[in-house]
Structures are given as structure tokens and as C-alpha cells.
């Protein structure tokens, strides 16, 4: 579900990708509608870099993202499987097993990548 990034979303995106100059996808030319896909696909050099970046999140920011994922407002459909697994592992370790399962369910329900 496309959304316009809020100030909170932009703050989190800039925390994860401080080099993010503007909020436009270089591939499509459209504004970003989620946080995790641009971090994974545009800024992280590889899965290890993605893991380092998402570990910058505090628990409140991580909980916010998981809430947005469960509502279908934060896309994970564009993420490589290894980045999804890393995110779910972080959620499991820092928030709870239950929330990690909810994130997996949301991911498996097929929320599409929105450009």
C-alpha cells in the first residue's frame, strides 16, 4: 500500500541511511513509500551492511516498523530473502518471538513492492 513517508519515517530512513540525499528511487524516479526497501536495495552494500544498519534502530523504532508491516503500510516485498531473515531475527531477539511470527506472516501474505 503506497504511503507518503511521515516525518518519523524520514527520520528513521535517515538514521539507517544517512547518505540518503533525497527520497526518490533512482530506478523508478518515484518517491520512496517505505523505509526498509530503499535501505536494502539502494543504500546497503550487501546483507551484512543491511544488518549493521537495522541494528541502529532502537526498540521503539523497531516496534514502529513492525506495526507498520503488520498494517501493510511498510513493504518487505522488495527485500532480498536474506534481508527479510535478518530483520525477522532482529525482531525476534529484541522484541519477541510473537512479533517476529507476525512479521513473517505479513511478509508471506504477499504485500507487493510498491514503487
C-alpha positions as CSV (number, residue, x, y, z in Angstrom):
1,X,0.0,0.0,0.0
2,X,1.7,3.2,-1.1
3,X,2.0,5.9,1.5
4,X,3.7,9.2,1.9
5,X,6.5,9.0,4.4
6,X,5.9,10.9,7.6
7,X,8.5,12.9,9.4
8,X,9.0,9.9,11.7
9,X,9.6,7.7,8.7
10,X,12.1,10.1,7.2
11,X,13.9,10.4,10.5
12,X,14.2,6.5,10.7
13,X,15.3,6.3,7.0
14,X,18.0,9.0,7.5
15,X,19.2,7.1,10.6
16,X,19.5,3.9,8.6
17,X,20.9,5.6,5.5
18,X,22.5,8.9,6.5
19,X,23.8,9.2,2.9
20,X,20.2,9.4,1.6
21,X,20.1,12.8,-0.1
22,X,16.6,12.8,-1.4
23,X,13.6,10.5,-1.1
24,X,13.4,9.4,-4.7
25,X,14.1,5.9,-6.0
26,X,16.9,6.2,-8.6
27,X,15.5,3.3,-10.5
28,X,11.9,4.4,-10.9
29,X,12.1,8.1,-10.2
30,X,9.2,7.8,-7.7
31,X,9.3,8.9,-4.1
32,X,10.0,6.2,-1.5
33,X,6.9,4.7,0.1
34,X,8.6,2.5,2.6
35,X,11.8,2.5,4.7
36,X,13.3,-0.9,4.5
37,X,13.3,-1.5,0.7
38,X,15.4,1.6,-0.1
39,X,17.8,0.8,2.8
40,X,18.2,-2.7,1.5
41,X,18.2,-2.0,-2.2
42,X,19.7,1.4,-2.6
43,X,22.0,2.1,0.3
44,X,23.2,-1.1,1.9
45,X,26.2,-2.6,0.1
46,X,25.2,-6.2,1.0
47,X,23.3,-8.2,3.6
48,X,26.0,-7.6,6.2
49,X,25.7,-3.8,5.7
50,X,21.9,-4.1,5.9
51,X,22.2,-5.9,9.2
52,X,24.6,-3.2,10.6
53,X,22.1,-0.5,9.5
54,X,19.0,-2.1,11.0
55,X,20.9,-2.7,14.3
56,X,20.9,1.1,14.6
57,X,17.2,1.0,15.4
58,X,16.2,1.4,19.0
59,X,13.4,-0.9,20.3
60,X,10.7,1.8,19.8
61,X,11.7,2.4,16.2
62,X,11.8,-1.4,15.6
63,X,8.4,-1.8,17.1
64,X,7.1,1.1,14.9
65,X,8.3,-0.6,11.8
66,X,6.8,-4.0,12.8
67,X,3.5,-2.3,13.5
68,X,3.6,-0.7,10.0
69,X,4.5,-4.0,8.4
70,X,1.5,-5.7,10.2
71,X,-0.8,-2.9,8.9
72,X,0.5,-3.4,5.4
73,X,2.0,0.1,5.3
74,X,5.6,-0.9,5.3
75,X,6.7,-3.1,2.4
76,X,9.1,-6.0,2.7
77,X,8.2,-7.5,-0.7
78,X,11.2,-5.9,-2.4
79,X,13.8,-7.1,0.1
80,X,16.1,-10.0,-0.7
81,X,15.2,-13.0,1.4
82,X,18.4,-12.8,3.5
83,X,17.5,-9.2,4.5
84,X,14.0,-10.3,5.5
85,X,15.5,-13.1,7.6
86,X,17.9,-10.6,9.2
87,X,15.1,-8.2,10.0
88,X,13.0,-11.0,11.5
89,X,15.9,-12.3,13.5
90,X,16.4,-8.8,15.0
91,X,12.7,-8.5,15.8
92,X,12.8,-12.0,17.5
93,X,15.9,-11.1,19.6
94,X,14.9,-7.5,20.5
95,X,11.1,-7.5,20.7
96,X,9.6,-11.0,20.8
97,X,9.1,-14.3,19.1
98,X,5.4,-13.5,18.7
99,X,6.0,-10.2,16.9
100,X,8.6,-12.0,14.7
101,X,6.0,-14.5,13.7
102,X,3.5,-11.7,12.9
103,X,6.1,-10.0,10.7
104,X,6.8,-13.3,8.8
105,X,3.0,-13.8,8.3
106,X,2.7,-10.3,6.9
107,X,5.6,-10.9,4.6
108,X,4.2,-14.3,3.5
109,X,0.8,-12.7,2.9
110,X,2.4,-11.1,-0.2
111,X,2.5,-7.4,0.3
112,X,3.8,-6.3,-3.0
113,X,6.7,-4.0,-3.6
114,X,5.4,-0.5,-4.3
115,X,7.4,1.9,-6.4
